[in-house]
Amino acid sequence: MTATSVDTPLVELRNLTFGYGDRVILDRVSLQVPRGKVTALMGASGGGKTTVLRLIGGQIRGQSGQTLFDGQDVGAMNVAQLYAARRRMGMLFQFGALFTDMSVFDNVAFPLREHTELSPALIRDIVLMKLNAVGLRGARDLMPSELSGGMARRVALARAIALDPELVMYDEPFAGLDPISLGTAARLIRELNDAMGLTTIIVSHDLDETFHIADQVIVLANGHIVAQGTPDEVRHSNDPLVHQFVHALPDGPVRFHHPAPALEADFGSAQAATANQGSRS
């Protein structure tokens, strides 16, 4: 890898627009994910965070603009090129998405068996190494139904790094975890990123843990980037929406009440009808 390539982002969105029908999810969004760093995508639900992950993995394609992975446009790749790019990516889905009829060992071995021609002995060693990295080498023979939520998430992480990817993407890795499991998962994400020289993208709503491990935070809202910078810079943003999000305020630019008719329109007419009925009786 040349010095120039080290300085270029591993992932980049350039003026990317994506939507469903008339509903625009991302509106000419441009962002960069630097190599070797942990980047967090945050924002209110429906802001397009998971959509960004799907664009990077080639599950969906933008209507305009580019999604670049290592300088190559994912949206312009054919099937063979896309599969080759995906082999350089790892993905940890929300709640793990383990194969329920496979043991822990076979779940982690699955990508190695599918995408390599390694010997069973070498696959065994790699699987045990990955499980050891997440603290679960002793759980190799368990089934997913025998795992706690935190353990299942760690097995999914071992599977995500089985092929030694350059990029690992996490979709809500902390959802539903108890404080101990949450802290363990966060520490693993940071340590594995640094030890393996990974590039990491996290979609999360957990501010404390995400801000603790992220190098860069990008906040998405209403189809645009509303804040971007270090966790400390985002935490002290003056943007009203970012302030509401960071401080978990119930009301602000994101309103507590869904748009509705005026109270008088709904309740005034009912009171008038009740009064008329009383007068007739």
N, C-alpha and C positions, 0 to 999 in steps of 0.2 A: 504494500500500500504506500503510495507516494505521500509526501508532505502535503501536497495540494488536496488530495482526496481526504486526508484526515481533517482538514479545515472545512470541508464542505459538509452540509447537513446530510445525515443518512436518509431522512424523510423530509419532504417539502411539499406543501400545498401552494400552488400558484393561481391566484384569482379563481379559486374553485367554487363552482356553483352546483348545488344539488338540491332537489326537492321531489315531492310526490304530488303530481298534478299541479294545482295552483299553490300548494303549500311549499314555500321555500324554507329549507332547513339550513343550508349554508349559502350565503350570498357573497360571492367573490372574496372568499376567505384566503388569506395568505399566511402561512406559518412555517417555521423551521424547527426540526428536532435535531439538535446537535448530537454528534457521535459520542458515545461513552457517558452520556448524562441521563438523568431521570427527569422526564418531562411529564407534568400532570395536566390533564385536561379536566377542567372543572366548570361548574355552572348549574343552573336550575335544570330540572328534568325537561327533556324535549329540546335542549339547546343544541344538539348535534354532536355530542361527544362520541357516542358509540358509532354514529354514522361515519366519523373520521376513521375509526378503526376499520370499519367495513370497506371504506374506500382504499385504505392502505393495503388491505388484504385482497383487494380485487373482487370482493363479493358484489359490490355495486360500482358503477362508474358515474363520474360527474357529468352533468349536462354541458358544462364548459369549464375551461381551465385545465390544470394538470395536477395529478398526484404522482410525485416522483419518489421512487425508492432507489437509493444509491445512483441518482442521476437518470434513471430510466422511468418513463411514463407508464405507470401501472395500467392506466386506462387504455393504452395502445398495445398492450401485450397480447399475444396469442395464447392459446391454452398451455402449450409447452413452456413458453417464457414465464407465464404466470405461476405454473407449478414449480419451476426452478426458483423463482423469487420467494415463493412461500416456504420452500425448504430452508431459507435463510431467516425465517420468522418463527417465533414461538407465540402461542396465544393461550392465555389463561382466561377461560370463559367464566361468567358470573356463576357462582356456586359450583365450579369445578368441571361439570359436564363429563364425569368419568363414565366409562362403559360399565354398566351395572353387572353384566354377566362375565366380566373379566376380573381377575385378581389385581391387587396393587401392582405386582411385578409385571403382569401382562399389559396393564394400562400404560406403564412407562415404556415397555418394550415395543408397543404398537408402532410408533413412528419409525423406530429403528428397523423393524421388520418390513415395513411398507416401503421405505425410501432408501434402504441400503442393502448391500449383499454381505454384510458382516456375518461371521460365524456365530453360532449359538453361544459359544464360550465367551466371545468378545462382547456380544450383546448382554450376556449375563453380567459381566464385569462393569459395563457402562451403566446398566440399570441400577446395580447396587451402589455405584459411585454417586449417581444422581439422587437416589433415595437417601444415601448417607448425608448428602449436602443439605437436604431438607429435614434431617433428623428422623427419618422413617425407614431406615434399612431393616429394622426388626419387624416392620409391618408388611413385608413383601408378600406374605401368603394370605393376608386378609382380603376380604371382599369389600367393595364400597359400602355395602349396607352395615358393615361392622365398624366403620370409621365415624369419628365425630366430624362436625362441619369444618373445624380447623384442620384436622388431619386430611380430609378430602381435598381441601384447597392446597395443601402442601404436596400431596400426590400429584395433583394437576400441575403444580409448578414444576415438579420433577419431570413430568411428561413434556411440558412446554420447553424445557432446556435440554431434552434428550439428544437433539441433533446439533447441539452447540450453536444455536442461532446467533445472528448479529443483533437482531431486534426482538424484544419480547414485549407483547402488549397485554395489558391487564384490564379486564372490564369488571369494575366494582370488586376488587379482590378482598375488600374488608367487609362486605355486606353480610350481616347476620352472624358475625363472629363475636365471641365474648372478649373482654378486654385482654386476657392473656393471649388468646389465639390471634387477636388483631395485632398486638404488639409483636408477636413472633413473626407473623406474615410480613409486616412492614420491615422488620429488621432483615429478614431473608431477601426481600426484594432489593434493598439497598446493598447488602453484602454480596449477593450474587452479581448484581450489576457491576460492582467494582472489581470483584475477584475474577470474573470471566470476561471483563472488557465489553460488556453488553451496552446496548442503547435501549432505554426503557421508556414506554409510554403507559401511564396509568390514568384510567378514567375512574374517578372516585368522588364521593360526596363527603368523605371523612376528612375534615379540614386539618385536625390536629396531627394525625399520623401522616397524611399526605404532605403537608407543609414541612414536616420534620425530615422527610427523606428526599423531597424533590429538589432539583437544581433550578428548574424553571417551571412556572405555573402559567397556564393559558386559560383564561375564563371566557367561555362562549355564552352568548345570549342573543336572542332575536336574530340569529343568522350571522352574527359578526363577532369578532374578538373585541371584548370590552376592557380587558386588562391582560397584560403580559409582562413577566419579569420574575425576579427572585421571589420566594415566598414572602419575604419581609416587605418587598415593594408592593406586592399585591395586597398584603394584609393592611397596608396603610394607604391604599388607593382612595382618592377623593370621589371616584365615580359612585353615584348613588346606588346603582344596582349592585356593584361589587361590594360596597359597604353593607348593604342589606344581606347579601349572600354570606360574606365573611363573618358577620356578627349574628347571623340566624334571626334576623328581625322578621316578625310576622307580616309586616306591612311596609310598603315602599313602592318602588317601580313595579315589582311583582305584587299585585294587589291581593289582599286577603279575600275580598268579595269578588266573585265572578260578575261580569257586567250584567245588570238586571234593571228592570224598570224602577222608577222612583218609588219609595215606600208608600207615598200617598196614592200612587196609581194602583198598587196591589191591595193595601189595607184600607185606604180611604173609601174605595168603592164598596168593600165588604161591610164597613161600619155604616155607610149610608143605607145599604140594603137592609141591615139589621134594624136600623132606626125606622125605616119605612114599614117593615113588618110589625114593629111594636106599635106604631101609630095606627095601623089598620086594625090591630087586635083590640 
